[in-house]
Amino acid sequence: MSDLTLLPAVELLSMLHGSRISPVELAEEFIREIERLNPTLNAIIDFDAERVRAQAKGLTASSTARGPLFGLPMTVKSSISTAGYRCEIGSKLNQGSVPKEDAPVVARMRAADAVILGTTNCPEFLMAYETDNDLHGRTCNPWALDRTPGGSSGGESAAIAAGLSAGGFGSDSGGSVREPAHFTGICSLKPTPGRIPGRGHLPPCIGPFSILGAIGPMARTIADVTLLFETLSGRDPHDPVSAPVPLHIPSREELKHIPIGYFEEDGLVPVTGETRQAVHDAAQALRKQGFRVEPFRPTALEAARRLWWKFFVRSGAMFLDPIVRGKESQLSPTFRDFLGIAHAEPPLSGTELLEAWAECDQVREGLLAEMQKFPVLLCPVCSVPAFRHGERAWQVQNQPVAYLDAMRYTQWFNLLAAPAAVVPVGKSPEGLPIGVQIAGLPYSDEIVLAIAAIVDQEFGYTPPPLVAEPTAARER
């Protein structure tokens, strides 16, 4: 085990910029860990050690000024265009797809002198909360190999949690950087759409997905997530939802004037007792730091979730149906499961879609009005911790909880187009991580990150057991 690969990215960058380690030396540490653990986890699907070494040697030999991410080994979800790497969205229909151009966020990573380790696994067309497909297979959770690391950014979360990557980028239209962070004990941010350019994402973030979807940073600490956000965010002039919003770093005094509301469940779908405790513990940690934290739950959450369902599930299927028509035999069971859920309802009519679009603005207006009282919300990420591969229903507090219902706690903030971060706080009886979600008003990403950082300092990342296990023990 290399302790170096588990250090926060900010510490690694301090070592790199201080010449206490070279990009080549650090790259070798990550290469060793990838070769040791990736065959078990199946997190990184396009990895070439020589390509990584070449990047690191190029940075070491360069005489130009060092970029802010100089020598930092990073990964990218295989739904974000990365020139020269397989970005197949987990589908046999896209097998062998290698983009010729980088998405803007990847281009910014390269310009900042990051080292790209490879692209990471995801479910087919991103339509699942677990990472499994017929092209690259199943990704396992480093906390328990019989459990999922989540989806759709599950390969990214598993790689980061196990120390195979110092950080990277996933994408999120319904919780897809937040659920995996919760399942694997790391941190993530779903930013306000456009704060980090969404252009170059596959499938494209267009139509309702321009509101729902965002590319977001993932790492082991909120300090690292914040570093990635501050370094790589900024307006993309070709992205129609990318507003010219400058970075604003709030002071501690400014933060303490912001009331924080919290709720332990939404009153409709229960969460585990340990999840309730994690929210309570996070609220107490903020109170100890002088924050005003009070019980509060917006009334418009269920209306937001109902609209999210129309846009993500039903409209998502309508977008994908023409692509997969006649090729159903090539689709993975996980994706067919999503289509089965979506096709249980009729396609949206033009009138229904128009009414939903109008109602979306009304519901968002209502949520924004409610959140004026509490501009930051603290709540669960999910009803359950990481579930076993293939599970689709659970008993929680003696109530049945269905698959997509368990994930509703992230979906509201996609409909609101609001930033939401995840921080590991608690553990389940089985020792699995439990995260807490911190959400805010649109464009308050920096405030969300600053409050999440305070929670992270109190709790934070711990290495999963797999990382320290010898190979023989893992194979038994």
MIPAMI-587542 format. One line per field, with one value per residue (C-alpha): z, y, x; residue number from 1; residue in three letters. Coordinates in nm, 2 decimals. Last residue first. Example, Ala and Ser with C-alpha at 12.3 -4.5 7.8 and 13.67 -1.06 7.14 Angstrom:
<recs>
w: c(0.71 | 0.78)
v: c(-0.11 | -0.45)
u: c(1.37 | 1.23)
num: c(2 | 1)
residuo: c(Ser | Ala)
</recs>
This chain:
<recs>
w: c(-0.04 | -0.32 | -0.11 | 0.16 | -0.10 | -0.24 | 0.09 | 0.25 | 0.33 | 0.04 | 0.08 | 0.43 | 0.29 | 0.38 | 0.60 | 0.47 | 0.68 | 1.02 | 1.19 | 0.91 | 0.66 | 0.83 | 0.81 | 0.45 | 0.37 | 0.49 | 0.26 | -0.03 | 0.00 | 0.02 | -0.29 | -0.49 | -0.41 | -0.79 | -0.74 | -0.37 | -0.14 | -0.07 | 0.19 | 0.17 | 0.44 | 0.36 | 0.51 | 0.47 | 0.52 | 0.85 | 0.85 | 1.12 | 0.88 | 0.92 | 0.96 | 0.82 | 0.46 | 0.29 | -0.01 | -0.19 | -0.35 | -0.60 | -0.73 | -1.07 | -0.88 | -1.07 | -0.99 | -0.63 | -0.59 | -0.72 | -0.44 | -0.17 | -0.42 | -0.43 | -0.22 | -0.44 | -0.75 | -0.60 | -0.41 | -0.03 | 0.17 | 0.52 | 0.85 | 0.92 | 0.59 | 0.40 | 0.07 | -0.31 | -0.63 | -0.55 | -0.85 | -0.68 | -0.30 | -0.17 | -0.06 | 0.23 | 0.24 | 0.22 | 0.02 | 0.04 | 0.37 | 0.46 | 0.54 | 0.36 | 0.30 | 0.21 | 0.51 | 0.52 | 0.15 | 0.09 | 0.08 | -0.20 | -0.40 | -0.36 | -0.48 | -0.78 | -0.87 | -0.85 | -1.08 | -1.33 | -1.34 | -1.38 | -1.72 | -1.83 | -1.71 | -1.89 | -2.21 | -2.16 | -2.10 | -2.41 | -2.63 | -2.50 | -2.27 | -2.36 | -2.18 | -1.84 | -1.77 | -2.04 | -1.80 | -1.55 | -1.83 | -1.99 | -1.66 | -1.63 | -1.99 | -1.89 | -1.60 | -1.81 | -2.07 | -2.42 | -2.73 | -2.78 | -2.78 | -3.10 | -3.31 | -3.13 | -2.91 | -3.04 | -3.11 | -2.76 | -2.59 | -2.60 | -2.51 | -2.23 | -2.08 | -2.12 | -1.91 | -1.65 | -1.62 | -1.72 | -1.59 | -1.28 | -1.20 | -1.22 | -0.95 | -0.74 | -0.76 | -0.65 | -0.37 | -0.25 | -0.25 | 0.12 | 0.22 | 0.54 | 0.83 | 1.17 | 1.28 | 1.25 | 1.35 | 1.32 | 1.60 | 1.53 | 1.78 | 1.59 | 1.27 | 1.44 | 1.58 | 1.24 | 1.11 | 1.39 | 1.33 | 0.96 | 1.05 | 1.31 | 1.05 | 0.82 | 1.10 | 1.16 | 0.80 | 0.58 | 0.53 | 0.21 | 0.25 | 0.55 | 0.37 | 0.61 | 0.86 | 0.80 | 0.83 | 0.78 | 0.79 | 0.86 | 0.69 | 0.91 | 1.01 | 0.65 | 0.62 | 0.94 | 0.81 | 0.49 | 0.16 | -0.15 | -0.45 | -0.80 | -1.08 | -1.25 | -1.63 | -1.68 | -1.85 | -1.96 | -2.33 | -2.34 | -2.61 | -2.40 | -2.13 | -1.80 | -1.52 | -1.31 | -1.34 | -1.06 | -0.81 | -0.85 | -0.84 | -0.53 | -0.37 | -0.43 | -0.28 | 0.03 | 0.04 | 0.09 | -0.09 | -0.43 | -0.68 | -0.90 | -1.09 | -1.45 | -1.44 | -1.54 | -1.44 | -1.59 | -1.93 | -1.90 | -1.96 | -2.32 | -2.36 | -2.15 | -2.43 | -2.40 | -2.35 | -2.20 | -2.42 | -2.30 | -1.93 | -1.84 | -1.46 | -1.33 | -1.62 | -1.41 | -1.04 | -0.91 | -0.81 | -0.56 | -0.43 | -0.12 | -0.04 | 0.17 | -0.11 | -0.11 | -0.03 | -0.30 | -0.54 | -0.45 | -0.49 | -0.83 | -1.00 | -0.79 | -1.05 | -1.34 | -1.22 | -1.39 | -1.28 | -1.25 | -1.09 | -0.78 | -0.65 | -0.83 | -0.75 | -0.38 | -0.31 | -0.25 | -0.57 | -0.79 | -0.65 | -0.69 | -1.05 | -1.15 | -0.98 | -1.16 | -1.27 | -1.03 | -0.70 | -0.56 | -0.57 | -0.30 | -0.30 | -0.31 | 0.03 | 0.12 | -0.21 | -0.39 | -0.71 | -1.07 | -1.30 | -1.65 | -1.93 | -2.22 | -2.08 | -1.81 | -1.44 | -1.23 | -0.99 | -0.96 | -1.32 | -1.65 | -1.73 | -2.10 | -1.99 | -1.63 | -1.57 | -1.57 | -1.55 | -1.79 | -1.76 | -1.55 | -1.68 | -1.53 | -1.44 | -1.59 | -1.55 | -1.93 | -1.92 | -1.66 | -1.86 | -2.17 | -1.96 | -1.84 | -2.19 | -2.32 | -2.50 | -2.88 | -3.09 | -2.89 | -2.87 | -2.93 | -2.94 | -2.83 | -2.86 | -2.91 | -2.67 | -2.41 | -2.09 | -2.20 | -2.46 | -2.38 | -2.46 | -2.44 | -2.71 | -2.64 | -2.32 | -2.38 | -2.05 | -2.04 | -1.95 | -1.61 | -1.58 | -1.37 | -1.20 | -1.12 | -1.00 | -1.18 | -1.18 | -1.09 | -1.05 | -1.37 | -1.35 | -1.55 | -1.86 | -1.85 | -1.92 | -1.84 | -1.54 | -1.71 | -2.01 | -1.79 | -1.61 | -1.94 | -2.08 | -1.76 | -1.78 | -2.14 | -2.04 | -1.77 | -2.01 | -1.84 | -2.01 | -1.80 | -1.45 | -1.18 | -1.23 | -0.85 | -0.83 | -1.14 | -1.03 | -0.70 | -0.76 | -1.11 | -1.01 | -0.69 | -0.87 | -1.14 | -0.86 | -0.70 | -1.04 | -1.12 | -0.80 | -0.89 | -1.24 | -1.13 | -0.90 | -0.52 | -0.26 | -0.55 | -0.35 | -0.63 | -0.62 | -0.24 | -0.21 | -0.49 | -0.30 | 0.01 | -0.18 | -0.35 | -0.01 | 0.08 | -0.01 | -0.30 | -0.07 | 0.18 | -0.09 | 0.00)
v: c(-1.56 | -1.34 | -1.02 | -1.19 | -1.31 | -0.96 | -0.80 | -0.59 | -0.22 | -0.07 | -0.32 | -0.19 | 0.15 | 0.45 | 0.71 | 1.04 | 1.31 | 1.38 | 1.72 | 1.87 | 1.75 | 1.93 | 2.26 | 2.19 | 2.14 | 2.49 | 2.64 | 2.42 | 2.53 | 2.89 | 2.86 | 2.69 | 2.97 | 3.00 | 2.84 | 2.83 | 2.58 | 2.21 | 2.02 | 1.64 | 1.40 | 1.08 | 0.73 | 0.50 | 0.12 | -0.04 | -0.31 | -0.13 | 0.18 | 0.45 | 0.82 | 1.16 | 1.14 | 1.48 | 1.54 | 1.87 | 2.03 | 2.32 | 2.42 | 2.36 | 2.33 | 2.01 | 1.87 | 1.98 | 1.77 | 1.45 | 1.41 | 1.30 | 1.10 | 0.81 | 0.57 | 0.63 | 0.52 | 0.17 | 0.11 | 0.14 | -0.10 | 0.02 | -0.15 | 0.14 | 0.07 | -0.25 | -0.25 | -0.26 | -0.29 | -0.49 | -0.58 | -0.55 | -0.51 | -0.17 | 0.12 | 0.30 | 0.35 | 0.62 | 0.85 | 1.17 | 1.29 | 1.65 | 1.99 | 2.29 | 2.63 | 2.94 | 2.89 | 3.17 | 3.25 | 2.88 | 2.89 | 3.15 | 2.95 | 2.64 | 2.82 | 2.97 | 2.63 | 2.49 | 2.76 | 2.73 | 2.35 | 2.40 | 2.57 | 2.29 | 2.03 | 2.19 | 2.19 | 1.83 | 1.73 | 1.92 | 1.76 | 1.42 | 1.24 | 0.88 | 0.64 | 0.50 | 0.16 | 0.26 | 0.45 | 0.16 | -0.09 | 0.14 | 0.16 | -0.22 | -0.25 | -0.02 | -0.25 | -0.57 | -0.44 | -0.35 | -0.53 | -0.73 | -0.41 | -0.29 | -0.23 | 0.10 | 0.20 | 0.55 | 0.63 | 0.53 | 0.74 | 1.09 | 0.95 | 0.74 | 1.06 | 1.24 | 0.97 | 0.91 | 1.24 | 1.50 | 1.34 | 1.20 | 1.54 | 1.69 | 1.45 | 1.52 | 1.89 | 1.85 | 1.63 | 1.89 | 2.19 | 2.19 | 2.28 | 2.11 | 2.30 | 2.20 | 2.47 | 2.53 | 2.87 | 2.83 | 2.89 | 2.61 | 2.38 | 2.44 | 2.31 | 1.99 | 1.95 | 1.97 | 1.71 | 1.48 | 1.51 | 1.43 | 1.13 | 1.01 | 1.02 | 0.81 | 0.57 | 0.52 | 0.43 | 0.66 | 0.67 | 0.78 | 1.02 | 1.25 | 1.40 | 1.26 | 1.39 | 1.76 | 2.06 | 2.43 | 2.65 | 3.02 | 3.23 | 3.49 | 3.24 | 3.22 | 3.59 | 3.58 | 3.27 | 3.47 | 3.37 | 3.31 | 3.45 | 3.32 | 3.53 | 3.43 | 3.48 | 3.23 | 2.90 | 2.78 | 2.85 | 2.69 | 2.84 | 3.12 | 2.87 | 3.07 | 2.96 | 2.65 | 2.46 | 2.60 | 2.70 | 2.38 | 2.16 | 2.33 | 2.31 | 1.94 | 1.90 | 2.10 | 1.90 | 1.59 | 1.25 | 1.38 | 1.43 | 1.74 | 1.80 | 1.80 | 1.92 | 1.80 | 1.88 | 2.23 | 2.16 | 1.81 | 1.95 | 2.02 | 1.97 | 1.83 | 1.62 | 1.24 | 1.24 | 1.56 | 1.78 | 2.10 | 2.09 | 2.38 | 2.40 | 2.69 | 2.59 | 2.40 | 2.49 | 2.25 | 1.88 | 1.86 | 1.56 | 1.40 | 1.05 | 0.76 | 0.51 | 0.50 | 0.87 | 0.97 | 0.74 | 0.89 | 1.25 | 1.23 | 1.07 | 1.23 | 1.29 | 1.47 | 1.44 | 1.41 | 1.28 | 1.46 | 1.37 | 1.33 | 1.19 | 0.86 | 0.50 | 0.58 | 0.34 | 0.61 | 0.79 | 0.48 | 0.37 | 0.72 | 0.75 | 0.41 | 0.48 | 0.81 | 0.68 | 0.54 | 0.38 | 0.21 | -0.11 | -0.38 | -0.74 | -0.60 | -0.43 | -0.10 | -0.08 | -0.08 | -0.30 | -0.19 | -0.44 | -0.52 | -0.34 | -0.36 | -0.54 | -0.28 | -0.23 | 0.09 | 0.14 | 0.43 | 0.37 | 0.56 | 0.67 | 0.57 | 0.22 | 0.23 | 0.40 | 0.30 | 0.54 | 0.72 | 0.72 | 0.85 | 1.20 | 1.40 | 1.76 | 2.04 | 2.32 | 2.33 | 1.96 | 2.00 | 2.30 | 2.09 | 1.83 | 2.09 | 2.21 | 1.86 | 1.73 | 1.67 | 1.36 | 1.15 | 0.77 | 0.55 | 0.18 | 0.04 | 0.31 | 0.07 | -0.17 | 0.09 | 0.20 | 0.57 | 0.48 | 0.74 | 0.55 | 0.79 | 0.98 | 1.31 | 1.31 | 1.37 | 1.33 | 1.01 | 0.80 | 0.96 | 1.14 | 1.04 | 1.24 | 1.22 | 1.57 | 1.66 | 2.04 | 2.11 | 2.49 | 2.50 | 2.51 | 2.78 | 2.65 | 2.47 | 2.13 | 1.81 | 1.71 | 1.79 | 1.57 | 1.29 | 1.29 | 1.28 | 1.00 | 0.80 | 0.81 | 0.69 | 0.42 | 0.30 | 0.27 | 0.29 | 0.29 | 0.12 | 0.25 | 0.12 | -0.25 | -0.30 | -0.62 | -0.57 | -0.21 | -0.29 | -0.37 | -0.23 | 0.09 | 0.11 | 0.06 | 0.32 | 0.57 | 0.54 | 0.56 | 0.88 | 1.03 | 0.96 | 1.09 | 1.41 | 1.47 | 1.46 | 1.72 | 1.96 | 2.22 | 2.24 | 1.86 | 1.83 | 2.11 | 1.95 | 1.62 | 1.80 | 1.97 | 1.64 | 1.48 | 1.19 | 0.84 | 0.79 | 0.87 | 0.60 | 0.35 | 0.00)
u: c(-1.00 | -0.88 | -0.87 | -0.66 | -0.41 | -0.37 | -0.28 | -0.54 | -0.46 | -0.66 | -0.95 | -1.03 | -1.15 | -0.93 | -1.09 | -1.23 | -1.39 | -1.54 | -1.49 | -1.28 | -1.54 | -1.82 | -1.62 | -1.54 | -1.90 | -1.97 | -1.71 | -1.82 | -2.18 | -2.07 | -1.85 | -2.13 | -2.38 | -2.46 | -2.80 | -2.91 | -2.75 | -2.71 | -2.51 | -2.55 | -2.44 | -2.25 | -2.27 | -1.97 | -2.01 | -1.91 | -2.17 | -2.37 | -2.36 | -2.10 | -2.11 | -1.98 | -1.86 | -1.92 | -2.14 | -2.19 | -2.50 | -2.51 | -2.86 | -3.02 | -3.35 | -3.44 | -3.10 | -3.14 | -3.45 | -3.28 | -3.03 | -3.27 | -3.47 | -3.22 | -3.42 | -3.72 | -3.53 | -3.47 | -3.79 | -3.83 | -4.05 | -4.12 | -4.00 | -3.76 | -3.60 | -3.68 | -3.50 | -3.56 | -3.35 | -3.05 | -2.83 | -2.49 | -2.54 | -2.63 | -2.40 | -2.57 | -2.95 | -3.21 | -2.98 | -2.79 | -2.94 | -3.00 | -2.83 | -2.98 | -2.82 | -3.02 | -3.25 | -3.52 | -3.46 | -3.49 | -3.87 | -3.87 | -3.62 | -3.83 | -4.14 | -3.96 | -3.82 | -4.17 | -4.31 | -4.03 | -4.07 | -4.45 | -4.39 | -4.17 | -4.41 | -4.70 | -4.49 | -4.40 | -4.76 | -4.88 | -4.62 | -4.71 | -4.47 | -4.43 | -4.66 | -4.56 | -4.41 | -4.17 | -3.94 | -3.91 | -3.85 | -3.59 | -3.40 | -3.40 | -3.28 | -2.99 | -2.89 | -2.95 | -2.70 | -2.80 | -2.68 | -3.00 | -3.19 | -3.03 | -3.34 | -3.41 | -3.11 | -3.05 | -3.41 | -3.51 | -3.24 | -3.39 | -3.74 | -3.59 | -3.44 | -3.77 | -3.94 | -3.67 | -3.49 | -3.75 | -4.07 | -3.89 | -3.74 | -4.09 | -4.21 | -3.90 | -3.96 | -4.32 | -4.21 | -3.96 | -4.20 | -4.27 | -3.91 | -3.78 | -3.64 | -3.49 | -3.24 | -2.87 | -2.73 | -2.35 | -2.11 | -1.86 | -2.03 | -2.35 | -2.18 | -2.07 | -2.42 | -2.58 | -2.32 | -2.41 | -2.78 | -2.74 | -2.52 | -2.77 | -3.05 | -2.84 | -2.76 | -3.13 | -3.18 | -3.38 | -3.76 | -3.94 | -4.23 | -4.15 | -3.85 | -3.59 | -3.33 | -3.40 | -3.17 | -3.18 | -2.87 | -2.89 | -2.62 | -2.46 | -2.19 | -2.07 | -2.00 | -1.79 | -1.59 | -1.52 | -1.67 | -1.45 | -1.63 | -1.54 | -1.68 | -2.01 | -2.01 | -2.30 | -2.25 | -2.59 | -2.54 | -2.20 | -1.98 | -1.84 | -1.73 | -1.74 | -1.53 | -1.45 | -1.12 | -0.90 | -1.17 | -1.37 | -1.06 | -0.93 | -1.27 | -1.30 | -0.95 | -1.04 | -1.37 | -1.15 | -1.12 | -1.19 | -1.48 | -1.54 | -1.86 | -2.00 | -2.36 | -2.70 | -3.05 | -3.08 | -2.92 | -3.06 | -3.41 | -3.30 | -2.93 | -2.65 | -2.49 | -2.48 | -2.18 | -2.04 | -1.83 | -1.99 | -2.08 | -1.85 | -1.79 | -2.01 | -2.24 | -2.49 | -2.46 | -2.22 | -2.27 | -1.99 | -1.80 | -1.65 | -1.54 | -1.68 | -1.76 | -2.14 | -2.19 | -1.94 | -2.12 | -2.46 | -2.32 | -2.15 | -2.45 | -2.72 | -2.99 | -2.82 | -2.46 | -2.13 | -1.79 | -1.46 | -1.13 | -0.93 | -0.60 | -0.66 | -0.60 | -0.62 | -0.91 | -1.17 | -1.06 | -1.08 | -1.41 | -1.56 | -1.46 | -1.58 | -1.91 | -1.98 | -2.33 | -2.36 | -2.28 | -1.98 | -2.18 | -2.16 | -2.02 | -1.67 | -1.72 | -1.55 | -1.36 | -1.69 | -1.69 | -1.72 | -1.91 | -1.83 | -1.65 | -1.88 | -2.18 | -2.24 | -2.23 | -2.19 | -2.48 | -2.72 | -2.83 | -2.89 | -2.54 | -2.58 | -2.47 | -2.33 | -2.00 | -1.63 | -1.34 | -1.11 | -0.73 | -0.44 | -0.45 | -0.16 | -0.26 | -0.06 | -0.32 | -0.36 | -0.43 | -0.70 | -0.84 | -0.87 | -1.05 | -1.30 | -1.35 | -1.43 | -1.12 | -1.11 | -1.05 | -1.29 | -1.22 | -1.53 | -1.41 | -1.75 | -2.02 | -2.32 | -2.15 | -2.23 | -2.05 | -2.05 | -1.79 | -1.52 | -1.20 | -0.90 | -0.72 | -0.90 | -1.11 | -1.48 | -1.66 | -1.88 | -1.58 | -1.55 | -1.21 | -0.91 | -0.63 | -0.26 | -0.14 | 0.19 | 0.13 | -0.24 | -0.18 | 0.04 | 0.41 | 0.59 | 0.76 | 1.09 | 0.94 | 1.14 | 0.94 | 0.61 | 0.71 | 0.82 | 0.48 | 0.29 | 0.51 | 0.48 | 0.10 | 0.11 | 0.35 | 0.11 | -0.18 | -0.53 | -0.87 | -1.13 | -1.05 | -1.28 | -1.26 | -1.22 | -1.02 | -0.81 | -0.78 | -0.61 | -0.25 | -0.19 | -0.37 | -0.17 | 0.16 | 0.07 | -0.03 | 0.31 | 0.49 | 0.30 | 0.43 | 0.79 | 0.75 | 0.57 | 0.87 | 0.86 | 0.99 | 1.01 | 0.81 | 0.55 | 0.52 | 0.51 | 0.25 | 0.05 | 0.05 | -0.07 | -0.36 | -0.45 | -0.51 | -0.28 | -0.41 | -0.17 | 0.13 | 0.03 | 0.13 | 0.00)
num: c(476 | 475 | 474 | 473 | 472 | 471 | 470 | 469 | 468 | 467 | 466 | 465 | 464 | 463 | 462 | 461 | 460 | 459 | 458 | 457 | 456 | 455 | 454 | 453 | 452 | 451 | 450 | 449 | 448 | 447 | 446 | 445 | 444 | 443 | 442 | 441 | 440 | 439 | 438 | 437 | 436 | 435 | 434 | 433 | 432 | 431 | 430 | 429 | 428 | 427 | 426 | 425 | 424 | 423 | 422 | 421 | 420 | 419 | 418 | 417 | 416 | 415 | 414 | 413 | 412 | 411 | 410 | 409 | 408 | 407 | 406 | 405 | 404 | 403 | 402 | 401 | 400 | 399 | 398 | 397 | 396 | 395 | 394 | 393 | 392 | 391 | 390 | 389 | 388 | 387 | 386 | 385 | 384 | 383 | 382 | 381 | 380 | 379 | 378 | 377 | 376 | 375 | 374 | 373 | 372 | 371 | 370 | 369 | 368 | 367 | 366 | 365 | 364 | 363 | 362 | 361 | 360 | 359 | 358 | 357 | 356 | 355 | 354 | 353 | 352 | 351 | 350 | 349 | 348 | 347 | 346 | 345 | 344 | 343 | 342 | 341 | 340 | 339 | 338 | 337 | 336 | 335 | 334 | 333 | 332 | 331 | 330 | 329 | 328 | 327 | 326 | 325 | 324 | 323 | 322 | 321 | 320 | 319 | 318 | 317 | 316 | 315 | 314 | 313 | 312 | 311 | 310 | 309 | 308 | 307 | 306 | 305 | 304 | 303 | 302 | 301 | 300 | 299 | 298 | 297 | 296 | 295 | 294 | 293 | 292 | 291 | 290 | 289 | 288 | 287 | 286 | 285 | 284 | 283 | 282 | 281 | 280 | 279 | 278 | 277 | 276 | 275 | 274 | 273 | 272 | 271 | 270 | 269 | 268 | 267 | 266 | 265 | 264 | 263 | 262 | 261 | 260 | 259 | 258 | 257 | 256 | 255 | 254 | 253 | 252 | 251 | 250 | 249 | 248 | 247 | 246 | 245 | 244 | 243 | 242 | 241 | 240 | 239 | 238 | 237 | 236 | 235 | 234 | 233 | 232 | 231 | 230 | 229 | 228 | 227 | 226 | 225 | 224 | 223 | 222 | 221 | 220 | 219 | 218 | 217 | 216 | 215 | 214 | 213 | 212 | 211 | 210 | 209 | 208 | 207 | 206 | 205 | 204 | 203 | 202 | 201 | 200 | 199 | 198 | 197 | 196 | 195 | 194 | 193 | 192 | 191 | 190 | 189 | 188 | 187 | 186 | 185 | 184 | 183 | 182 | 181 | 180 | 179 | 178 | 177 | 176 | 175 | 174 | 173 | 172 | 171 | 170 | 169 | 168 | 167 | 166 | 165 | 164 | 163 | 162 | 161 | 160 | 159 | 158 | 157 | 156 | 155 | 154 | 153 | 152 | 151 | 150 | 149 | 148 | 147 | 146 | 145 | 144 | 143 | 142 | 141 | 140 | 139 | 138 | 137 | 136 | 135 | 134 | 133 | 132 | 131 | 130 | 129 | 128 | 127 | 126 | 125 | 124 | 123 | 122 | 121 | 120 | 119 | 118 | 117 | 116 | 115 | 114 | 113 | 112 | 111 | 110 | 109 | 108 | 107 | 106 | 105 | 104 | 103 | 102 | 101 | 100 | 99 | 98 | 97 | 96 | 95 | 94 | 93 | 92 | 91 | 90 | 89 | 88 | 87 | 86 | 85 | 84 | 83 | 82 | 81 | 80 | 79 | 78 | 77 | 76 | 75 | 74 | 73 | 72 | 71 | 70 | 69 | 68 | 67 | 66 | 65 | 64 | 63 | 62 | 61 | 60 | 59 | 58 | 57 | 56 | 55 | 54 | 53 | 52 | 51 | 50 | 49 | 48 | 47 | 46 | 45 | 44 | 43 | 42 | 41 | 40 | 39 | 38 | 37 | 36 | 35 | 34 | 33 | 32 | 31 | 30 | 29 | 28 | 27 | 26 | 25 | 24 | 23 | 22 | 21 | 20 | 19 | 18 | 17 | 16 | 15 | 14 | 13 | 12 | 11 | 10 | 9 | 8 | 7 | 6 | 5 | 4 | 3 | 2 | 1)
residuo: c(Arg | Glu | Arg | Ala | Ala | Thr | Pro | Glu | Ala | Val | Leu | Pro | Pro | Pro | Thr | Tyr | Gly | Phe | Glu | Gln | Asp | Val | Ile | Ala | Ala | Ile | Ala | Leu | Val | Ile | Glu | Asp | Ser | Tyr | Pro | Leu | Gly | Ala | Ile | Gln | Val | Gly | Ile | Pro | Leu | Gly | Glu | Pro | Ser | Lys | Gly | Val | Pro | Val | Val | Ala | Ala | Pro | Ala | Ala | Leu | Leu | Asn | Phe | Trp | Gln | Thr | Tyr | Arg | Met | Ala | Asp | Leu | Tyr | Ala | Val | Pro | Gln | Asn | Gln | Val | Gln | Trp | Ala | Arg | Glu | Gly | His | Arg | Phe | Ala | Pro | Val | Ser | Cys | Val | Pro | Cys | Leu | Leu | Val | Pro | Phe | Lys | Gln | Met | Glu | Ala | Leu | Leu | Gly | Glu | Arg | Val | Gln | Asp | Cys | Glu | Ala | Trp | Ala | Glu | Leu | Leu | Glu | Thr | Gly | Ser | Leu | Pro | Pro | Glu | Ala | His | Ala | Ile | Gly | Leu | Phe | Asp | Arg | Phe | Thr | Pro | Ser | Leu | Gln | Ser | Glu | Lys | Gly | Arg | Val | Ile | Pro | Asp | Leu | Phe | Met | Ala | Gly | Ser | Arg | Val | Phe | Phe | Lys | Trp | Trp | Leu | Arg | Arg | Ala | Ala | Glu | Leu | Ala | Thr | Pro | Arg | Phe | Pro | Glu | Val | Arg | Phe | Gly | Gln | Lys | Arg | Leu | Ala | Gln | Ala | Ala | Asp | His | Val | Ala | Gln | Arg | Thr | Glu | Gly | Thr | Val | Pro | Val | Leu | Gly | Asp | Glu | Glu | Phe | Tyr | Gly | Ile | Pro | Ile | His | Lys | Leu | Glu | Glu | Arg | Ser | Pro | Ile | His | Leu | Pro | Val | Pro | Ala | Ser | Val | Pro | Asp | His | Pro | Asp | Arg | Gly | Ser | Leu | Thr | Glu | Phe | Leu | Leu | Thr | Val | Asp | Ala | Ile | Thr | Arg | Ala | Met | Pro | Gly | Ile | Ala | Gly | Leu | Ile | Ser | Phe | Pro | Gly | Ile | Cys | Pro | Pro | Leu | His | Gly | Arg | Gly | Pro | Ile | Arg | Gly | Pro | Thr | Pro | Lys | Leu | Ser | Cys | Ile | Gly | Thr | Phe | His | Ala | Pro | Glu | Arg | Val | Ser | Gly | Gly | Ser | Asp | Ser | Gly | Phe | Gly | Gly | Ala | Ser | Leu | Gly | Ala | Ala | Ile | Ala | Ala | Ser | Glu | Gly | Gly | Ser | Ser | Gly | Gly | Pro | Thr | Arg | Asp | Leu | Ala | Trp | Pro | Asn | Cys | Thr | Arg | Gly | His | Leu | Asp | Asn | Asp | Thr | Glu | Tyr | Ala | Met | Leu | Phe | Glu | Pro | Cys | Asn | Thr | Thr | Gly | Leu | Ile | Val | Ala | Asp | Ala | Ala | Arg | Met | Arg | Ala | Val | Val | Pro | Ala | Asp | Glu | Lys | Pro | Val | Ser | Gly | Gln | Asn | Leu | Lys | Ser | Gly | Ile | Glu | Cys | Arg | Tyr | Gly | Ala | Thr | Ser | Ile | Ser | Ser | Lys | Val | Thr | Met | Pro | Leu | Gly | Phe | Leu | Pro | Gly | Arg | Ala | Thr | Ser | Ser | Ala | Thr | Leu | Gly | Lys | Ala | Gln | Ala | Arg | Val | Arg | Glu | Ala | Asp | Phe | Asp | Ile | Ile | Ala | Asn | Leu | Thr | Pro | Asn | Leu | Arg | Glu | Ile | Glu | Arg | Ile | Phe | Glu | Glu | Ala | Leu | Glu | Val | Pro | Ser | Ile | Arg | Ser | Gly | His | Leu | Met | Ser | Leu | Leu | Glu | Val | Ala | Pro | Leu | Leu | Thr | Leu | Asp | Ser | Met)
</recs>
